[in-house]
């Protein structure tokens, strides 16, 4: 099949948050430019297509999305995955209606100005780019559902990406959450909200972590206060993995569950060798 020839001022690789924001700004600031968008997903939104269904923004909606269209209710809203994907669909339709934007989903770049369809390998394109090729995928954002684990998994162990929690039809004897970032926190909180017994949840935290109190970083809030993990996580067993360079002396920084009005972590520390510390965070009285 002969290669299809296209012309555009800009070729944008990637229709995620970065690519869509850039296209929106080009479209608004230059009323005469033409744009071709190429993306491997079936819908705009980048990694939000692969994210777990119960994920939400971890920052106010006011700070996310494109300039020409508000996301969700705006302001402090923590928009859901479904809302974000619908938002990018709406933005894309607006761009396409202008007649200056072409969109090629489920397609991958071949480098330079060439790309091909993922559904029909013989369907290829070459774009005559008059101004610029922009790679909006260079950050290579990956979520657990699209890559395997970076550690060995014992035979017979049931290992699922966090997306699998939404599809479980049978209970497990225990749940071990691996990872101490927002994704791990979301997994723990989902299980607690679903009524899973706290003693059935075990959380492996590979690194010490500091968090920002979301109430302090909302729009129009001038102050900023760093805090440790929210006290809403006091219910499960947490295992913090230290690198060998850490010791268990007084200079070691611990990640704990701080209770309102408390100046120290509400936890008990049990040492197992030099690498693992088990945190059992009791419920506040």
NORCORNOR-V331356 format. One record per backbone hydrogen bond with DSSP energy under -1.0 kcal/mol. CO is the residue of the C=O (numbers start at 1). NH is the residue of the N-H. Records with the same first field share a line. If there is no record, write none. Layout:
CO = NH, NH
This chain:
4 = 126
6 = 128
8 = 130
9 = 131, 132
10 = 36
11 = 134
12 = 38
13 = 136
15 = 45
16 = 20
17 = 21
18 = 22
19 = 23
20 = 24
21 = 25
22 = 26
23 = 27
24 = 28
25 = 29
26 = 30
30 = 33
34 = 10
35 = 102
36 = 12
37 = 104
38 = 14
39 = 107
41 = 106
45 = 48
46 = 49
47 = 50
52 = 55
55 = 81
60 = 63
61 = 64
71 = 74
74 = 77
75 = 62
77 = 61
79 = 57
80 = 84
81 = 85
82 = 86
83 = 87
84 = 88
85 = 89
86 = 90
87 = 91
88 = 92
89 = 93
90 = 94
91 = 95
92 = 96
93 = 97
96 = 99
100 = 35
102 = 37
104 = 39
106 = 118
108 = 116
111 = 114
113 = 127
114 = 110
115 = 125
116 = 108
120 = 123
122 = 124
123 = 117
124 = 4
125 = 115
126 = 6
127 = 129
128 = 8
132 = 11
134 = 13
137 = 140
143 = 146
144 = 147
154 = 157
157 = 159
161 = 164
162 = 165
163 = 166
164 = 167
175 = 202
177 = 204
181 = 185
182 = 186
183 = 187
184 = 188
185 = 189
186 = 190
187 = 191
188 = 192
189 = 193
190 = 194
191 = 196
192 = 195
197 = 200
198 = 201
200 = 175
201 = 237
202 = 177
203 = 239
204 = 179
205 = 241
211 = 227
213 = 216
214 = 217
218 = 221
225 = 213
227 = 211
229 = 258
230 = 233
231 = 234
237 = 203
238 = 279
239 = 205
240 = 277
243 = 246
249 = 252
257 = 266
259 = 262
265 = 267
268 = 280
270 = 278
272 = 276
275 = 242
276 = 272
277 = 240
278 = 270
279 = 238
